């Protein structure tokens, strides 16, 4: 592709992206295809000769687009948002065009130094104290795995990477059943093993870890010859927004030398609003914290902010220094590849810089406050309808509900959420609360309005009435 053709198709792609965003309300939120529909339209063998961009782009629109679920749709109320504010997309164009490998300071000094600055901006914005340092990970899953590896190495006196785990004591990690499944994967990948992830029962309206049960479990494990290594707490659990009492968790864990990691992947973004910070009171004493700006703040995926109290422990766990990666003649610089599991690193800081500058904290705070308020109104209206019950009250912009009036409520609500999603006008997901099916609603899409929330309420009640007929 020559320069003129590259310029032509770059412009067409940007124009297509703008038109696509403008058309989202006219599209079904979830892909309306059946399994295999897309694959059946793609040849079984690769082309032997090159094809024109016109043909490729036409097939993109004809084949690919119908099979996409539209995560930027303003009526996407499922899962958690994977936002992509337009200004962040513009930054990603630039990152993609430059295509820099930002693994070391010397491979792109601006990428390293901008990352240091914008992560400190974000640290200040969410109220973490001086002393925390930040790094951009690809996802909260990688940040949590990094934290678990630090827990492992600290507990084994920094010998696990060298000697392996076979000869050492069995390590124990503690978390509730409300944490994300990425914690399970981190336990698998770290070699600690699922049997050594101790589930602490939850209690209270926030479904947080019972601190007495946590303390009892740690003490019992020590007596029985296990080696407690760390606790993973959550703020805004995936299912219904569970929040651990971070102060109690830290007090108990640190008294026994355990490392504390806080997973606030979704809810952490809301902490730019001071009035929500009570949900993670005590976080300033944690050892590490992760939140995803690519969820609620609007940064293009992938962009996960990992804050660490003592980055030397992280570097000691992950850094390798072969000769070809050494930066000669420079002291005191940061090579962020030593803070992450992958060696390769994209220039993720640019989109966060663009985002924070364009919207400012005031603009982002207003968006989050609106989402919380709009979700609260939807929950309030459903609670007034005798055909619905609120299963879990709103935690920020997330709540769960159930439709009544059937003998088998689990089957009834699973059928209802399928009917809603097949209808295509909005998108919801289900979960289980205390073993029973509930439907989740979360407001967090960057471009949604109050009208979209009201529209969702109408669709839910309308289809529930039809389903009962």
Long-range contacts (C-beta under 8 A, 24 or more apart in sequence): 1-53, 5-53, 9-53, 9-57, 10-93, 10-97, 12-57, 14-93, 17-89, 21-72, 21-86, 21-447, 24-70, 24-72, 24-73, 24-74, 24-447, 25-73, 25-74, 25-75, 27-70, 27-73, 28-70, 28-424, 28-425, 29-69, 29-70, 29-73, 29-75, 29-76, 29-78, 29-421, 29-424, 29-425, 29-426, 29-427, 30-69, 30-70, 30-78, 30-421, 30-424, 30-427, 31-66, 31-67, 31-68, 31-69, 32-66, 32-422, 32-424, 33-66, 33-67, 37-66, 37-67, 38-63, 38-64, 38-66, 38-67, 69-427, 72-445, 72-446, 72-447, 73-427, 73-445, 74-445, 74-447, 74-448, 74-449, 74-452, 75-425, 75-426, 75-427, 75-445, 75-448, 75-452, 75-455, 75-456, 76-426, 76-427, 76-445, 77-426, 77-427, 77-428, 77-441, 77-442, 77-443, 77-445, 77-456, 78-427, 78-428, 78-429, 78-440, 78-442, 79-429, 79-442, 80-238, 80-265, 80-266, 80-295, 80-296, 80-442, 80-444, 81-295, 81-296, 81-442, 81-444, 81-445, 81-446, 82-294, 82-295, 82-301, 83-294, 83-295, 83-296, 83-297, 83-298, 83-299, 83-444, 83-445, 83-446, 84-294, 84-298, 84-299, 84-300, 84-301, 84-446, 85-298, 85-299, 85-300, 85-355, 85-358, 85-359, 85-446, 87-354, 87-355, 87-358, 87-359, 88-298, 88-299, 88-300, 88-351, 88-352, 88-354, 88-355, 89-300, 90-354, 91-300, 91-350, 91-351, 91-353, 91-354, 91-355, 92-300, 92-351, 94-350, 95-346, 95-347, 95-348, 95-350, 95-351, 98-347, 100-347, 101-344, 101-345, 102-336, 102-345, 102-346, 102-347, 103-325, 103-335, 103-336, 103-337, 103-343, 103-344, 103-345, 104-325, 104-327, 104-335, 104-337, 105-327, 105-330, 105-333, 105-334, 105-335, 106-327, 106-330, 108-347, 111-345, 111-347, 111-349, 111-350, 112-333, 112-334, 112-335, 112-336, 114-349, 114-350, 114-353, 115-336, 115-348, 115-349, 116-334, 117-353, 118-349, 118-352, 118-353, 118-356, 119-305, 119-307, 119-349, 121-356, 122-293, 122-305, 122-352, 122-356, 123-307, 125-272, 125-356, 125-361, 126-268, 126-269, 126-271, 126-272, 126-291, 127-271, 127-274, 127-277, 127-284, 128-283, 128-284, 128-289, 128-307, 129-284, 131-309, 132-289, 132-307, 132-308, 132-309, 133-307, 133-308, 133-311, 134-305, 134-306, 134-307, 134-308, 135-305, 135-306, 135-308, 135-311, 135-314, 135-336, 135-339, 135-340, 136-303, 136-304, 136-305, 136-306, 136-336, 136-348, 136-349, 136-352, 137-290, 137-304, 137-305, 137-306, 137-340, 138-302, 138-304, 138-340, 138-342, 138-348, 139-182, 139-292, 139-302, 139-304, 140-180, 140-182, 140-263, 140-265, 140-290, 140-291, 140-292, 140-304, 141-182, 141-185, 141-186, 142-304, 142-340, 142-341, 142-342, 143-288, 143-290, 143-304, 143-306, 144-180, 144-182, 144-183, 144-186, 144-232, 144-261, 144-263, 144-290, 145-182, 145-185, 145-186, 145-189, 145-190, 145-341, 146-306, 146-314, 146-317, 146-318, 146-339, 146-340, 146-341, 147-186, 147-230, 147-232, 147-259, 147-261, 147-287, 147-288, 147-290, 148-173, 148-183, 148-186, 148-187, 148-190, 148-192, 148-230, 148-232, 148-261, 149-190, 149-317, 149-318, 150-259, 150-287, 150-288, 150-313, 150-314, 150-317, 151-229, 151-230, 151-258, 151-259, 151-261, 152-190, 152-191, 152-192, 152-229, 153-313, 153-316, 153-317, 154-229, 154-230, 154-259, 154-313, 155-227, 155-228, 155-229, 155-230, 156-227, 158-316, 158-317, 160-191, 161-317, 164-191, 165-191, 165-192, 168-227, 169-225, 169-226, 169-227, 170-196, 170-225, 170-226, 170-227, 171-196, 171-226, 171-227, 171-228, 171-229, 172-196, 172-198, 172-218, 172-221, 172-226, 172-227, 172-228, 172-229, 173-197, 173-198, 173-229, 173-230, 173-231, 173-232, 174-198, 174-200, 174-209, 174-214, 174-217, 174-218, 174-228, 174-230, 174-231, 174-232, 174-253, 174-258, 175-199, 175-200, 175-209, 175-231, 175-232, 175-233, 175-234, 176-200, 176-201, 176-202, 176-207, 176-208, 176-209, 176-234, 176-237, 176-242, 176-244, 177-202, 178-202, 178-207, 178-234, 178-237, 178-238, 178-239, 178-240, 178-242, 179-232, 179-234, 179-237, 179-238, 179-263, 180-234, 180-237, 180-238, 180-263, 180-265, 181-238, 182-263, 183-232, 183-263, 192-229, 196-226, 202-242, 205-393, 206-242, 206-243, 206-244, 206-245, 206-279, 206-395, 207-237, 207-240, 207-242, 207-243, 207-392, 208-242, 208-243, 208-244, 208-245, 209-233, 209-244, 209-245, 209-248, 209-249, 211-245, 211-248, 211-249, 211-252, 214-248, 214-249, 214-252, 214-253, 215-252, 218-252, 218-253, 218-256, 218-258, 222-256, 228-256, 228-258, 229-258, 229-259, 230-258, 230-259, 230-260, 230-261, 231-258, 231-259, 231-260, 231-261, 232-260, 232-261, 232-262, 232-263, 233-260, 233-261, 233-262, 233-263, 233-286, 234-262, 234-263, 234-264, 235-262, 235-263, 235-264, 235-267, 235-268, 235-279, 235-280, 235-283, 236-264, 236-265, 236-266, 236-267, 236-268, 236-270, 236-279, 236-395, 236-396, 236-398, 238-266, 239-431, 239-432, 239-433, 239-440, 240-391, 240-392, 240-395, 240-398, 240-399, 240-400, 240-431, 240-433, 240-438, 240-440, 241-267, 241-392, 241-395, 241-396, 241-398, 241-399, 242-395, 243-267, 243-279, 243-280, 243-395, 245-281, 245-282, 246-280, 246-281, 246-282, 246-283, 246-285, 246-286, 247-281, 247-282, 247-285, 248-282, 249-282, 250-282, 250-285, 250-286, 251-282, 254-285, 259-287, 259-288, 260-285, 260-286, 260-287, 260-288, 261-286, 261-287, 261-288, 261-289, 261-290, 262-286, 262-288, 262-289, 262-290, 263-290, 264-289, 264-290, 264-291, 265-290, 265-291, 265-292, 265-295, 265-304, 266-291, 266-292, 266-295, 266-296, 266-398, 266-444, 267-291, 267-296, 267-395, 267-396, 268-292, 268-305, 269-293, 269-295, 269-296, 269-297, 269-368, 270-296, 270-368, 270-372, 270-396, 272-297, 272-361, 272-364, 272-365, 272-368, 273-365, 273-368, 273-369, 276-372, 276-396, 279-395, 279-396, 288-314, 293-352, 293-355, 295-444, 296-368, 296-371, 296-444, 297-355, 297-364, 298-355, 298-359, 298-364, 298-367, 298-446, 299-351, 299-352, 299-355, 300-351, 302-348, 303-348, 303-351, 303-352, 306-339, 308-339, 311-339, 314-339, 315-339, 367-446, 368-397, 370-450, 371-396, 371-397, 371-443, 371-444, 371-448, 372-396, 372-397, 372-443, 374-443, 374-448, 374-450, 374-453, 375-399, 375-441, 375-442, 375-443, 375-453, 377-453, 378-441, 378-443, 378-453, 378-454, 378-456, 378-457, 379-441, 381-457, 382-457, 382-460, 382-461, 385-461, 387-464, 387-465, 387-468, 388-464, 391-433, 391-436, 391-438, 392-433, 392-438, 397-442, 397-443, 397-444, 398-440, 398-441, 398-442, 399-440, 399-441, 399-442, 400-431, 400-433, 400-438, 400-439, 400-440, 400-441, 401-438, 401-439, 401-441, 402-436, 402-437, 402-438, 402-439, 403-439, 403-464, 403-467, 405-468, 409-436, 409-437, 410-436, 410-437, 412-467, 413-437, 413-438, 413-439, 415-467, 416-463, 416-464, 416-467, 419-463, 419-466, 419-467, 420-459, 420-460, 420-463, 423-459, 423-463, 425-455, 425-459, 426-455, 426-456, 426-459, 426-460, 428-460
